[in-house]
Amino acid sequence: MLTGSDSPREEAPPHQGAGAPEPDEIWNLFDDLMERDADPSTVLESVAKVLGRGVGLCTPDGVRLAVHPGGVVRWESVTVPAGARCLWDGLRVWLEGQPGPEEDLLLRRLGVTLKVALRQPAGAVLSAIETVFDQGRRPDARLNAARQLGLSGATLLTVAAVKGPDGGVKELVSRIGTVTSVLGTYDDGKALILVTVGLPDVLSGLAVPLGVRMAFASGVHAVDLPAAHRRVLLGLRYALPATHDSAPYSKSEAVLVDTASLGGYALLPAYLTREQIDTVEDVHVLDRLCVAHGADMLRILEAVAATESVRQAARLVYLHHNSVSYRVERAEQALGFTITEPYGRTRLFIALCLRRVRDSADG
């Protein structure tokens, strides 16, 4: 085993020397941990401390956790040793260092204690659905919470963030529940977060209540839910409230935002503040155009930025191309550049994105 330096350190065999624990101390430790309903992390830390050996587990779902005797915890890049003991249901446990007396019995008791720990509630403060999204919780605790929700590590999930009028949000969740399986929901203070199975397959026919918007991330494993949570909140910054309660919705309407399509645009809401965005003059010009010509001006400009011609944009917003051309001319006069050419269209799109991110900022 490697220490904090780059040089290997020779491990003293367990149960040798004056400080070696007595067998009764070890068995009593396992009994005490089960009586206290200790979580898997506490089990590993306690055993590592008493034995003076590194200890680890790998669940059937692939979550790995290891603890050094000094209390250093690793879970992101744990390597399962070749000598790991495979127990019931695919759970693997191991002890680092030289095997000691009663090693087989020790690993068996460790496995039993961990199996009991994995069945315990994931925390008294947070509910299971909140725990699976909590990056501050260790992967084994999140996986344990996922199991309470009926999830396995292999299940591919969809995470969605929904925002809008309370009645509309509840109605959308109800509609989603009739066409796919909603495994859990909770309000994180910024949006209603949903965990579902199969949601992307039904989105094309999903009607969204007026004023409601949603962002989603699909193909997510249970252990990756915290990262998906962050992505859907960023995606929600680009989503726009539904203006009609009927499907389908065009991409320019942005009622349902797939976070997989954000790419580098996810950096804008992640790192830019409202004050920084307000330094961009193009954004202020869009504000003035909206005041002078109404909200339809922005809807038309969104369509122009999303298509290759004024005629295509006109079809997208169900207007005559002359009406769209008139508004394009007004916008170009105010902005000072041509928005129907590639460079100008990109500049317009960035300004529209910045404005959308600014207006969706918290507070």
Secondary structure, 3 states (H helix, E strand, C coil): CECCCCCECCCCCCCCCCCCCCHHHHHHHHHHHHHCCCCHHHHHHHHHHHHCCCEEEECCCCCEEEECCCCCEECCCCCCCCCCEECHHHCEEEECCCCCCCHHHHHHHHHHHHHHHHCCCCCCCCCHHHHHCCCCCCHHHHHHHHHHCCCCCCCCEEEEEEECCHHHHHHHHHHHHHHCEEEEEEECCCCEEEEEECHHHHHHHCCCCCCCEEEEEEEECHHHHHHHHHHHHHHHCCCCCCCCCCCCCCHHHCCEEEHHHCHHHHHHHHHCCHHHHCCCHHHHHHHHHHHHHCHHHHHHHHHHHHCCCHHHHHHHHCCCHHHHHHHHHHHHHHHCCCCCCHHHHHHHHHHHHHHHHHHCCCC
